[in-house]
Amino acid sequence: MIRRKNYFIKKRFQISFLYRFILLLLLESVLIGWLFMYISNNTLTTGYLNSILRIERTSNFFFIQILFIMLIVGLGITIAGMIIFILLSHRIAGPLYRFEADLKEIGSGDLTKRINLRKTDQLAELKEALNALVGSFDQRMRRIKNNLAMVKKMLAEKDSPENNVKIRKAIELLEDEIDQFKVTSGPGE
């Protein structure tokens, strides 16, 4: 089994997401503490503190304990959440990194390139859609190249009158393939 050496693949994305996750956990902890204090504000609690009987408002009686519990639980959940998040975020950050790298290669003209992800990675549907898109471009470009090669061959043998008909037909096939693409208008168009 291959061990991961780099836990931050898309560092900016993962750290931003981690900060939001921790903020949410801390907000939850504060909200739970505040809710307990609010609900127990109009109640009294009796209890012993070092063999002294105390009767106080419940919110005052438990304030230190609740604060201590919130701190321990908040810290524990935050640490566990960070570890789990960093490990699980690879299932999203890893594919995003892979998409960027592979799409750069595809953008530079390598239509044979396909995106591969691990079985545990997320975004498999996007991978399939992108691979189908690249496959479609690959097939179209192959037909264009084949038709272009055919036109070049016929132009080399242009002495034959029947080649003119074949050349026109091949040019029409090229135009049909190229016309399937919508492109931005260039100068003079």
Secondary structure, 3 states (H helix, E strand, C coil): CCCCCCCCCCHHHHHHHHHHHHHHHHHHHHHHHHHHHHHCCCCEEEEEECCEEEEEEHHHHHHHHHHHHHHHHHHHHHHHHHHHHHHHHHHHHHHHHHHHHHHHHHHCCCCCCCCCCCCCCCCHHHHHHHHHHHHHHHHHHHHHHHHHHHHHHHHHCCCCHHHHHHHHHHHHHHHHHHHCCCCCCCCCC
